[in-house]
Amino acid sequence: MVSVRAVDISKRFGDFLAVNHVNIEARDRELITLLGPSGCGKTTTLRIISGLVKPDTGEVYFGEKNVTNVPPHKRNIGFVFQKVALFPHMNVYKNVSFGLKMKKFPKNEIDKRVKEVLKIVRMEGFEERMPSQLSGGQVQRIDIARVLAIDPEVLLFDEPLGHLDAKLRDDLKYEIRRIQKETGKTAIYVTHDQAEAFAISDRVYVMNHGQVQQVGTPIELYLNPKSDFVADFIGTSNFLEGTISEIYENRLKIKVNDGLILVSEVMPNVQEYKVNDNVIVSIRPEDIELLGNLTIKENSFEAKVERSTFLGTNTRLLIALGNRILKVDLYGPERFKIIDTAVSTNFHVRRFTIIKKT
């Protein structure tokens, strides 16, 4: 297999800078995801890697080979687009074998390869079906089989599940990950869906305004976002602005603008901060727990419950702290508790992330 690198690539469309000095690397046999909102540059980056778009600056490498000026059909890639375009007049076998026939493979090799890839995507026995006789998920599997049939070195996925309903998307994302692991292909996946990205990726590149904001494993990104954009885009967060009032024993004491005092865990990078630094505190809703009584425990406070909504897997509380509304998620048996609204209740912040204001 092969690694893929995009080195300092940029692309402008008229006055719009779609990709701004982006560096991407997918290691051999790794699946990375480009994640971000619409218009952030992730699809343009993928199309530059595929050769469908030529960068204004920068280079693309497959292994040690510079492929920046190599046309798409000579890059040995498999591209799965959002809109599947199977030939409607051809059955499954003919659709999957089409690329092999164009490459003049012998018939016995074509038969063997079609059988292999249909087994990989778990669509054996569907050779004679027409596309109109398949469900949306089955069509997507056949499209992946068609791409795999030509044995590409690199798999590229551009929002491949975007047109499917939620249940089908949830099932197929795990199938794509299984197929990638089983075939050992290096893969780059594009999506705006954080849950989708986290479920299948070895590493995730979070993009916004044509730039990579942060890269890391799903756990690294979720627990240690480096900006309020990343913290907000990766799940849900409560943001509080504050100032560092004291530094001691590798911990930070933060005075939040609403008057709340929060004390950090021991921080290995505490030297990066100084007293009076302005920071943003990011608190995940699931990291605020309901207390029976207010104790002297650090990071405990009293707030008024404004709303309580049972959502099945969790109960979402909206609580008023000073002039701010915070989200709190209760899980497990706690989610069945009846929480009176318009009354004050005690809470404890189990964990939070500190983001330095720039």
C-alpha positions as CSV (number, residue, x, y, z in Angstrom):
1,M,0.0,0.0,0.0
2,V,1.0,3.7,0.1
3,S,0.9,6.8,2.2
4,V,-0.6,10.1,0.9
5,R,0.7,13.6,1.6
6,A,-0.7,16.9,0.6
7,V,2.1,19.5,1.3
8,D,1.3,23.2,1.7
9,I,-1.6,23.1,-0.9
10,S,-3.7,26.1,-1.7
11,K,-6.6,26.7,-4.1
12,R,-8.4,29.9,-5.0
13,F,-11.6,30.2,-7.0
14,G,-11.8,33.8,-8.1
15,D,-11.8,35.9,-4.9
16,F,-12.6,32.9,-2.7
17,L,-9.7,31.1,-1.0
18,A,-11.0,27.6,-0.7
19,V,-7.8,25.9,0.6
20,N,-5.2,27.9,2.4
21,H,-1.8,26.2,2.9
22,V,-3.1,22.9,4.0
23,N,-0.9,19.9,5.0
24,I,-2.5,16.5,5.2
25,E,-1.0,13.0,5.7
26,A,-2.7,9.6,5.5
27,R,-0.3,7.0,6.6
28,D,-0.1,3.6,5.0
29,R,-3.3,1.6,5.7
30,E,-4.7,4.5,7.8
31,L,-8.2,6.0,7.4
32,I,-8.2,9.7,8.1
33,T,-11.2,12.0,7.9
34,L,-11.4,15.7,6.8
35,L,-14.2,17.0,9.0
36,G,-15.7,20.5,9.0
37,P,-18.8,22.6,8.1
38,S,-20.0,23.2,4.5
39,G,-17.5,25.4,2.6
40,C,-14.5,24.7,4.8
41,G,-12.4,23.4,2.0
42,K,-12.5,19.7,2.8
43,T,-13.9,18.5,-0.6
44,T,-11.6,20.8,-2.5
45,T,-8.7,19.3,-0.6
46,L,-9.9,15.8,-1.5
47,R,-10.3,16.7,-5.1
48,I,-6.8,18.1,-5.2
49,I,-5.5,14.8,-3.8
50,S,-7.4,12.9,-6.4
51,G,-6.1,15.1,-9.3
52,L,-9.6,16.4,-10.2
53,V,-8.5,19.9,-9.1
54,K,-5.0,21.3,-9.6
55,P,-3.6,23.3,-6.6
56,D,-2.4,26.8,-7.1
57,T,0.5,26.0,-4.7
58,G,1.8,22.9,-3.0
59,E,2.4,19.3,-4.0
60,V,0.7,15.9,-3.6
61,Y,2.7,12.7,-2.9
62,F,1.7,9.0,-3.0
63,G,4.5,7.4,-1.1
64,E,7.7,9.2,-2.3
65,K,6.2,9.9,-5.8
66,N,5.2,13.4,-6.6
67,V,1.8,13.0,-8.4
68,T,0.8,16.7,-8.4
69,N,0.8,16.8,-12.2
70,V,-0.3,13.2,-12.7
71,P,-3.9,12.9,-14.1
72,P,-6.5,11.2,-12.0
73,H,-6.8,8.1,-14.1
74,K,-3.1,7.4,-13.6
75,R,-3.0,7.9,-9.8
76,N,-4.5,4.4,-9.1
77,I,-7.2,5.8,-6.8
78,G,-10.8,4.7,-6.1
79,F,-13.2,7.6,-5.6
80,V,-16.6,7.1,-4.0
81,F,-18.8,10.1,-4.5
82,Q,-21.8,11.3,-2.6
83,K,-24.1,10.7,-5.6
84,V,-23.9,7.1,-6.7
85,A,-24.0,6.8,-10.5
86,L,-24.4,3.1,-11.3
87,F,-25.3,2.4,-15.0
88,P,-29.0,1.9,-14.7
89,H,-29.1,-0.4,-17.8
90,M,-26.5,-2.8,-16.4
91,N,-26.9,-5.4,-13.7
92,V,-24.6,-5.6,-10.7
93,Y,-22.1,-7.8,-12.3
94,K,-21.7,-5.5,-15.3
95,N,-21.4,-2.4,-13.2
96,V,-18.7,-3.9,-11.0
97,S,-16.8,-5.4,-13.9
98,F,-17.0,-2.3,-16.1
99,G,-13.6,-0.8,-15.0
100,L,-11.9,-4.1,-15.4
101,K,-13.2,-4.5,-18.9
102,M,-12.0,-1.0,-19.8
103,K,-8.5,-2.1,-18.6
104,K,-8.7,-5.2,-20.8
105,F,-8.6,-7.7,-18.0
106,P,-9.1,-11.4,-19.2
107,K,-12.6,-12.7,-18.5
108,N,-11.5,-15.3,-15.9
109,E,-9.7,-12.6,-14.0
110,I,-12.8,-10.4,-14.1
111,D,-15.0,-13.2,-12.9
112,K,-12.6,-13.9,-10.0
113,R,-12.3,-10.2,-9.0
114,V,-16.0,-9.5,-9.2
115,K,-16.7,-12.5,-6.9
116,E,-14.0,-11.3,-4.5
117,V,-15.2,-7.7,-4.1
118,L,-18.9,-8.7,-3.9
119,K,-17.9,-10.9,-1.0
120,I,-16.0,-8.1,0.7
121,V,-19.1,-5.8,0.5
122,R,-21.4,-8.7,1.5
123,M,-23.4,-8.6,-1.7
124,E,-22.8,-12.1,-3.0
125,G,-25.7,-13.5,-5.1
126,F,-26.7,-10.1,-6.3
127,E,-24.9,-10.3,-9.7
128,E,-28.0,-10.3,-11.8
129,R,-29.9,-7.6,-9.9
130,M,-30.5,-4.3,-11.6
131,P,-29.8,-1.0,-9.8
132,S,-33.5,-0.3,-9.6
133,Q,-34.0,-3.5,-7.6
134,L,-31.5,-2.4,-4.9
135,S,-32.0,-0.4,-1.7
136,G,-30.0,2.8,-1.2
137,G,-27.6,0.9,1.1
138,Q,-27.1,-1.9,-1.4
139,V,-26.5,0.6,-4.2
140,Q,-23.7,2.2,-2.1
141,R,-22.1,-1.2,-1.4
142,I,-22.1,-1.9,-5.1
143,D,-20.5,1.4,-5.8
144,I,-17.7,0.6,-3.3
145,A,-17.3,-2.8,-4.9
146,R,-17.0,-1.2,-8.3
147,V,-14.2,1.0,-6.9
148,L,-12.4,-1.9,-5.1
149,A,-12.5,-4.1,-8.3
150,I,-9.7,-2.1,-9.9
151,D,-7.6,-2.6,-6.8
152,P,-6.7,1.1,-6.1
153,E,-3.9,2.0,-3.8
154,V,-5.9,4.8,-2.2
155,L,-9.6,5.1,-1.4
156,L,-11.2,8.5,-1.4
157,F,-14.7,9.1,0.0
158,D,-16.6,12.4,-0.5
159,E,-19.6,12.4,1.9
160,P,-20.6,8.9,0.6
161,L,-23.5,8.6,3.1
162,G,-24.9,12.1,2.8
163,H,-27.9,11.0,0.7
164,L,-29.0,8.1,3.0
165,D,-31.3,8.2,6.0
166,A,-29.9,8.2,9.5
167,K,-30.3,4.5,10.3
168,L,-28.7,3.5,7.0
169,R,-25.9,5.9,7.5
170,D,-25.2,4.5,10.9
171,D,-25.0,0.9,9.6
172,L,-22.9,1.7,6.5
173,K,-20.3,3.8,8.2
174,Y,-19.2,0.7,10.2
175,E,-19.2,-1.3,6.9
176,I,-16.9,1.3,5.3
177,R,-14.5,1.0,8.2
178,R,-14.7,-2.8,8.1
179,I,-14.0,-2.8,4.3
180,Q,-11.1,-0.4,4.7
181,K,-9.5,-2.5,7.5
182,E,-10.1,-5.8,5.6
183,T,-8.5,-4.5,2.4
184,G,-5.7,-2.6,4.1
185,K,-6.3,0.4,1.8
186,T,-5.1,3.9,2.7
187,A,-8.3,6.0,2.8
188,I,-9.3,9.6,3.1
189,Y,-12.9,10.3,4.0
190,V,-14.8,13.6,3.9
191,T,-17.8,14.4,6.1
192,H,-19.5,17.2,8.1
193,D,-20.8,14.7,10.6
194,Q,-18.7,14.5,13.8
195,A,-20.2,11.2,14.9
196,E,-19.5,9.6,11.5
197,A,-15.9,10.8,11.6
198,F,-15.3,9.6,15.1
199,A,-16.8,6.2,14.4
200,I,-14.5,5.2,11.6
201,S,-11.3,7.3,11.7
202,D,-7.8,6.6,12.9
203,R,-7.2,10.4,12.9
204,V,-9.4,13.4,12.1
205,Y,-8.4,16.7,10.5
206,V,-10.8,19.4,11.6
207,M,-11.1,22.1,8.9
208,N,-12.6,25.6,8.8
209,H,-12.2,28.5,6.4
210,G,-9.8,26.5,4.2
211,Q,-7.4,25.7,7.0
212,V,-6.7,22.7,9.3
213,Q,-7.7,23.8,12.8
214,Q,-6.5,20.7,14.6
215,V,-5.6,17.1,14.0
216,G,-5.7,14.1,16.3
217,T,-7.4,10.9,17.2
218,P,-11.1,11.3,18.1
219,I,-10.3,11.0,21.8
220,E,-7.6,13.6,21.6
221,L,-9.9,16.1,19.8
222,Y,-12.8,15.5,22.1
223,L,-10.8,15.8,25.4
224,N,-8.3,18.5,24.3
225,P,-9.7,20.9,21.7
226,K,-7.3,23.7,21.0
227,S,-9.9,26.3,20.0
228,D,-13.5,27.2,20.8
229,F,-14.4,26.3,17.2
230,V,-13.0,22.8,17.5
231,A,-14.7,22.3,21.0
232,D,-18.0,23.5,19.6
233,F,-17.8,21.5,16.4
234,I,-16.7,18.3,18.1
235,G,-19.8,17.6,20.2
236,T,-21.5,20.2,22.4
237,S,-19.8,22.5,24.9
238,N,-20.6,25.2,27.4
239,F,-18.2,28.2,27.0
240,L,-17.3,30.5,29.9
241,E,-14.9,33.4,29.6
242,G,-12.5,33.9,32.5
243,T,-9.2,35.1,33.7
244,I,-6.4,33.1,35.4
245,S,-6.3,34.4,39.0
246,E,-3.7,32.1,40.5
247,I,-1.2,29.4,39.5
248,Y,0.0,26.8,42.0
249,E,1.2,23.2,42.1
250,N,0.8,23.0,38.3
251,R,-2.8,23.9,38.5
252,L,-4.7,27.0,37.4
253,K,-7.4,28.9,39.3
254,I,-9.7,30.6,36.9
255,K,-12.2,33.3,37.8
256,V,-15.1,33.1,35.4
257,N,-16.8,36.3,34.4
258,D,-20.0,35.2,36.2
259,G,-18.1,35.0,39.5
260,L,-17.6,31.2,39.5
261,I,-14.1,30.0,40.5
262,L,-12.8,26.8,38.7
263,V,-9.6,24.9,39.6
264,S,-8.0,22.9,36.9
265,E,-6.5,19.4,37.2
266,V,-2.7,19.2,37.3
267,M,-1.5,20.5,33.9
268,P,1.8,19.4,32.3
269,N,1.8,22.6,30.2
270,V,1.0,25.0,33.0
271,Q,4.1,27.0,32.1
272,E,2.3,28.2,29.0
273,Y,0.0,30.3,31.2
274,K,0.4,33.3,33.5
275,V,-1.7,35.2,35.9
276,N,-4.3,37.6,34.3
277,D,-4.3,35.6,31.0
278,N,-7.7,35.6,29.4
279,V,-9.0,32.1,28.7
280,I,-12.1,30.3,27.5
281,V,-13.3,27.4,29.7
282,S,-15.1,24.6,27.7
283,I,-17.3,22.3,29.7
284,R,-19.0,19.3,28.1
285,P,-22.7,18.8,29.2
286,E,-21.9,15.3,30.4
287,D,-19.1,16.6,32.6
288,I,-21.4,18.5,34.9
289,E,-23.0,16.2,37.6
290,L,-26.0,16.7,39.8
291,L,-25.2,16.8,43.5
292,G,-27.4,16.0,46.4
293,N,-25.9,18.6,48.6
294,L,-23.5,21.4,48.0
295,T,-20.2,20.4,49.5
296,I,-16.8,22.0,49.8
297,K,-15.7,20.0,46.8
298,E,-13.8,22.1,44.2
299,N,-15.7,23.3,41.2
300,S,-19.1,22.9,42.8
301,F,-21.8,25.6,42.4
302,E,-25.5,26.3,42.8
303,A,-27.7,27.0,39.8
304,K,-31.4,27.2,38.9
305,V,-32.9,24.6,36.7
306,E,-34.7,26.3,33.8
307,R,-35.8,23.2,31.9
308,S,-35.6,19.5,32.0
309,T,-36.1,17.3,28.9
310,F,-36.1,13.5,28.8
311,L,-34.5,12.3,25.6
312,G,-34.3,8.6,26.1
313,T,-30.6,7.9,26.4
314,N,-30.1,11.1,28.5
315,T,-32.0,13.9,30.2
316,R,-30.9,17.4,29.1
317,L,-31.1,20.2,31.7
318,L,-30.8,23.9,31.0
319,I,-29.5,25.6,34.1
320,A,-29.0,29.3,34.9
321,L,-25.7,30.3,36.3
322,G,-25.6,34.1,36.7
323,N,-26.6,35.5,33.4
324,R,-25.6,32.3,31.5
325,I,-27.5,29.2,30.5
326,L,-25.5,25.9,30.7
327,K,-26.4,22.6,29.2
328,V,-26.2,19.5,31.5
329,D,-26.6,15.9,30.4
330,L,-27.6,13.2,32.9
331,Y,-27.0,9.6,31.9
332,G,-27.6,6.2,33.5
333,P,-30.2,6.0,36.3
334,E,-29.8,9.7,36.9
335,R,-31.6,10.5,33.7
336,F,-34.9,9.2,35.2
337,K,-34.8,11.6,38.1
338,I,-37.6,14.2,38.2
339,I,-35.8,17.5,38.3
340,D,-38.0,20.4,39.5
341,T,-37.6,23.5,37.4
342,A,-37.4,27.1,38.7
343,V,-35.6,25.8,41.8
344,S,-31.9,26.0,42.7
345,T,-29.9,22.8,42.6
346,N,-26.2,21.9,43.2
347,F,-23.8,20.8,40.5
348,H,-20.2,19.8,40.2
349,V,-17.9,20.2,37.2
350,R,-16.0,17.0,36.9
351,R,-13.8,18.1,34.0
352,F,-13.2,21.1,31.7
353,T,-10.8,22.2,29.0
354,I,-8.9,25.5,29.1
355,I,-8.5,27.3,25.8
356,K,-6.1,30.3,25.6
357,K,-7.7,33.3,24.0
358,T,-5.8,34.7,21.0
